[in-house]
């Protein structure tokens, strides 16, 4: 499936804004991404195996809150990073 990668994570994907990955769940998809682009999963998932607070994952334009969300091969996944500052 097609995965849109935000600018702050593109250093892991050789600058690619979109990549292909597979998985039946969000967890499997992120594991596949990490196999293809080592280190990217750690930037999105914390030590408690939860989506980091500054990361938003959308499947077919609907926000996913957990790693167990089911995916279909035709799904579109968008990863967004929050911007903060002061």
Secondary structure, 3 states (H helix, E strand, C coil): CEEECCHHHCCCCCCCCEEECCCCEHHHHHHHHHHHCCCHHHHHECCCCCECCCEEEEECCEEECCCCCECCCCCEEEEEECCCCC
